Amino acid sequence: MHGRQGGCRVSTALLRSVAACGALTAALVVGGAGCGSDEDEGTAEAEQVLEDIQSLAEGEILIKGSRSPQVYGPYDFEKGGYGVRFEHGAGEGSPGRLVVRLSSQRDAEGETDEPTIDSTAARGTATVTAHGRLYVAVRDASDRYVIRFTPRG
């Protein structure tokens, strides 16, 4: 499942963060009462979600997570391809390995012949030419990750 905000696609995990904190706009207007036991932490999380949503360009897909394996989507990947930017790891030492594949089925191991991302670098780029209704499967991630798909052309 994915959400839409002004033509932009947002991962379910990101939308769950908004739902967990209640009405995002109301929380910010009231001074950011936030959720959980620490008001500052809840406010910061709500503000980060809002920034993430506002940072999306038309047609972009943003996925943030901290565990694997994890499957997101499905998303409608348009013809023309996508540039992919990713970051992962906690910033200390080696970030470990990040492996991401695209699949037309939620429970598939990943139908693309080659992983979309298979990297031990803390950040990098890739290109996706696949199109259609696809799931993004994070098969291996040792820590937090951010993956942004941006339409080309």
KACOR-V331374 format. One record per residue. OMEGA is omega in degrees with one decimal (NA if undefined). Layout:
BEGIN
omega
OMEGA
OMEGA
END
This chain:
BEGIN
omega
175.9
178.9
178.2
175.9
179.2
179.2
179.4
-179.2
-176.2
-178.5
179.5
-180.0
178.8
178.6
176.9
177.9
177.8
-179.0
-178.4
-179.2
179.5
-179.0
-174.4
-178.8
179.4
-179.3
-179.3
-179.7
-177.3
179.3
175.3
178.8
173.9
177.8
-179.4
-174.0
-177.0
-176.9
-178.8
179.8
178.8
179.1
179.9
179.4
179.1
179.1
178.9
177.7
178.8
177.9
179.6
-179.4
-178.3
-177.8
-176.0
172.8
179.1
176.0
-179.7
175.9
-179.3
178.6
175.8
179.5
-179.2
179.1
175.7
-5.5
-179.6
-180.0
179.7
175.1
13.5
176.2
177.0
176.9
-177.9
174.3
179.7
176.1
-178.4
166.4
-178.4
173.3
179.3
172.6
174.9
-178.5
-176.9
178.6
178.7
178.0
-179.6
-178.8
-175.3
-175.6
174.5
178.4
-178.5
177.7
174.1
-178.6
177.1
178.6
-176.9
-174.1
-179.8
178.8
-177.5
-171.2
179.4
-179.1
179.8
176.5
173.6
176.0
170.7
-168.5
171.1
176.0
-179.2
177.3
-179.8
-179.0
176.9
177.6
177.6
176.1
179.1
177.2
-177.5
-179.1
-172.0
171.9
174.7
-176.7
174.0
-174.2
-178.7
175.7
-177.5
-177.0
-179.3
179.2
174.8
179.5
-179.0
176.1
-178.6
179.7
175.5
173.6
NA
END
